[in-house]
Amino acid sequence: MAYIGFVEEKGALYCELCYEKFFAPECGRCQRKILGEVINALKQTWHVSCFVCVACGKPIRNNVFHLEDGEPYCE
């Protein structure tokens, strides 16, 4: 039997599948639902691996970045 975890949202427990379906945010880059760690930047929510520097392609994570023409660049 597969392990199914639970997530608390608004005081109620949901299985991971229902949480993903009803509450999980969509990634600003790949548009897939996000479960787990997220990055909130540029008025969007991102998978950690999807919020990357436009120039080098490396994940920015919680590092400082700057914008040029609305695109993130690492420093």
Backbone as JSON, one array per atom type, in Angstrom:
{
  "sequence": "MAYIGFVEEKGALYCELCYEKFFAPECGRCQRKILGEVINALKQTWHVSCFVCVACGKPIRNNVFHLEDGEPYCE",
  "N": [[0.84, -1.18, 0.0], [0.58, 2.2, -0.82], [2.19, 5.04, 0.62], [0.38, 7.72, 1.85], [0.41, 11.0, 2.59], [-0.75, 13.65, 4.79], [-2.1, 16.96, 4.72], [-2.47, 20.03, 6.39], [-4.91, 22.46, 6.01], [-6.44, 25.48, 6.4], [-7.35, 24.72, 8.94], [-8.31, 22.13, 8.61], [-7.76, 18.64, 7.78], [-6.34, 17.23, 4.88], [-5.89, 14.71, 2.4], [-2.88, 14.22, 0.47], [-3.49, 14.16, -2.27], [-6.05, 15.4, -2.5], [-5.42, 17.89, -1.39], [-3.58, 18.82, -3.29], [-5.26, 18.99, -5.54], [-7.25, 20.89, -4.76], [-6.05, 23.06, -3.33], [-3.24, 23.5, -3.69], [-0.77, 25.7, -4.94], [-0.1, 26.86, -8.32], [2.86, 26.59, -10.23], [4.79, 29.37, -11.31], [6.39, 29.07, -13.53], [6.31, 26.38, -14.73], [3.67, 25.71, -14.49], [2.69, 23.51, -13.1], [1.22, 21.91, -10.23], [2.29, 22.75, -6.9], [3.81, 21.01, -4.36], [5.2, 20.88, -1.2], [8.31, 22.61, -0.62], [8.35, 26.05, -1.5], [8.93, 28.99, -3.53], [8.2, 32.33, -3.18], [7.93, 34.93, -5.25], [8.08, 37.84, -7.33], [5.34, 38.26, -7.49], [4.3, 35.71, -7.82], [4.15, 32.13, -7.35], [6.58, 29.58, -7.04], [8.16, 26.44, -7.96], [11.08, 25.46, -6.22], [13.12, 24.62, -7.89], [12.36, 25.77, -10.27], [12.47, 28.55, -10.16], [14.68, 30.38, -11.51], [17.83, 31.89, -12.49], [17.86, 33.91, -15.33], [20.07, 34.2, -16.96], [22.14, 32.27, -16.24], [20.78, 29.99, -15.49], [20.75, 28.77, -13.01], [19.17, 27.75, -9.95], [17.68, 30.29, -7.97], [16.82, 30.29, -5.37], [16.82, 31.35, -2.02], [18.42, 33.48, -2.43], [19.84, 36.72, -3.17], [18.52, 38.62, -5.84], [18.26, 40.4, -8.95], [16.21, 42.41, -11.13], [15.88, 42.59, -14.64], [14.26, 43.96, -17.26], [11.99, 42.73, -16.21], [12.77, 40.12, -15.7], [14.36, 37.62, -13.65], [17.68, 37.79, -12.36], [20.62, 36.36, -11.04], [22.97, 37.55, -8.53]],
  "CA": [[0.0, 0.0, 0.0], [1.39, 3.41, -0.95], [2.07, 6.02, 1.7], [-0.28, 8.97, 1.5], [0.51, 11.94, 3.69], [-1.85, 14.58, 4.97], [-1.72, 18.36, 4.79], [-3.47, 20.85, 7.05], [-5.25, 23.68, 5.3], [-7.59, 26.17, 7.0], [-7.82, 23.98, 10.1], [-8.8, 20.78, 8.28], [-6.77, 17.75, 7.18], [-6.62, 16.73, 3.53], [-4.86, 13.84, 1.85], [-2.07, 14.97, -0.47], [-4.16, 14.26, -3.56], [-7.09, 16.43, -2.42], [-4.75, 19.18, -1.2], [-3.05, 19.23, -4.6], [-6.38, 19.32, -6.42], [-8.05, 22.04, -4.35], [-5.37, 24.17, -2.67], [-1.84, 23.7, -4.05], [-0.57, 26.74, -5.95], [0.57, 26.48, -9.56], [4.18, 27.19, -10.44], [4.83, 30.45, -12.29], [7.14, 28.68, -14.72], [5.87, 25.14, -15.39], [2.22, 25.61, -14.28], [2.29, 22.31, -12.36], [0.92, 22.15, -8.82], [3.46, 22.71, -6.04], [3.73, 20.38, -3.05], [6.5, 21.02, -0.55], [8.95, 23.92, -0.53], [8.01, 26.99, -2.57], [9.52, 30.32, -3.56], [7.25, 33.37, -3.53], [8.65, 36.07, -5.8], [7.51, 38.44, -8.53], [3.88, 38.08, -7.4], [3.96, 34.36, -8.22], [4.7, 31.04, -6.54], [7.44, 28.78, -7.91], [8.97, 25.35, -7.43], [12.43, 25.93, -5.97], [13.93, 24.33, -9.08], [11.87, 26.54, -11.43], [12.81, 29.97, -10.05], [16.09, 30.35, -11.9], [18.45, 33.03, -13.15], [17.65, 33.85, -16.77], [21.37, 34.12, -17.64], [22.93, 31.05, -16.0], [19.89, 28.86, -15.3], [20.85, 28.19, -11.67], [18.1, 28.16, -9.03], [18.01, 31.45, -7.15], [16.47, 29.94, -3.99], [16.59, 32.53, -1.18], [19.51, 34.41, -2.67], [19.49, 38.03, -3.71], [18.46, 38.67, -7.3], [17.78, 41.68, -9.47], [15.38, 42.28, -12.33], [16.12, 43.34, -15.87], [13.11, 43.73, -18.12], [11.06, 41.85, -15.52], [13.33, 38.77, -15.57], [15.3, 37.52, -12.52], [19.1, 37.48, -12.56], [21.34, 36.24, -9.77], [24.04, 38.55, -8.4]],
  "C": [[0.89, 1.25, 0.0], [1.14, 4.33, 0.25], [1.4, 7.27, 1.17], [-0.23, 9.85, 2.73], [-0.71, 12.84, 3.75], [-1.31, 15.98, 5.15], [-2.84, 19.11, 5.49], [-3.67, 22.13, 6.26], [-6.52, 24.25, 5.92], [-8.21, 25.35, 8.12], [-8.35, 22.58, 9.84], [-7.67, 19.97, 7.64], [-7.25, 17.25, 5.83], [-5.53, 15.76, 3.13], [-4.1, 14.66, 0.8], [-2.76, 15.16, -1.82], [-5.24, 15.34, -3.56], [-6.48, 17.81, -2.2], [-4.24, 19.7, -2.54], [-4.18, 19.71, -5.51], [-7.04, 20.64, -6.07], [-7.27, 23.25, -3.86], [-3.96, 24.47, -3.17], [-1.71, 24.77, -5.13], [0.1, 26.18, -7.2], [1.88, 27.24, -9.69], [4.12, 28.24, -11.54], [5.58, 30.1, -13.56], [6.51, 27.49, -15.45], [4.36, 24.91, -15.29], [1.76, 24.31, -13.63], [2.02, 22.7, -10.91], [2.18, 21.97, -7.98], [3.09, 22.05, -4.72], [5.12, 20.5, -2.43], [6.99, 22.45, -0.58], [8.62, 24.78, -1.75], [8.87, 28.25, -2.45], [8.4, 31.27, -3.96], [8.04, 34.59, -3.97], [7.93, 36.56, -7.05], [6.01, 38.2, -8.64], [3.41, 36.72, -7.9], [4.57, 33.37, -7.23], [5.42, 30.09, -7.49], [7.93, 27.53, -7.19], [10.36, 25.93, -7.22], [13.3, 25.74, -7.21], [13.51, 25.13, -10.31], [12.19, 28.03, -11.35], [14.3, 30.1, -10.27], [16.52, 31.67, -12.51], [18.29, 32.86, -14.66], [18.98, 33.65, -17.5], [22.05, 32.77, -17.48], [22.08, 29.82, -15.76], [19.95, 28.21, -13.94], [19.69, 28.65, -10.81], [18.55, 29.32, -8.14], [17.78, 31.15, -5.68], [16.18, 31.2, -3.19], [17.69, 33.56, -1.35], [18.99, 35.73, -3.22], [19.47, 37.94, -5.23], [18.04, 40.07, -7.71], [17.01, 41.43, -10.76], [15.92, 43.14, -13.46], [15.0, 42.97, -16.82], [12.15, 42.71, -17.54], [11.53, 40.42, -15.33], [14.34, 38.72, -14.44], [16.71, 37.11, -12.95], [19.75, 37.36, -11.19], [22.46, 37.28, -9.74], [25.3, 37.89, -7.92]]
}
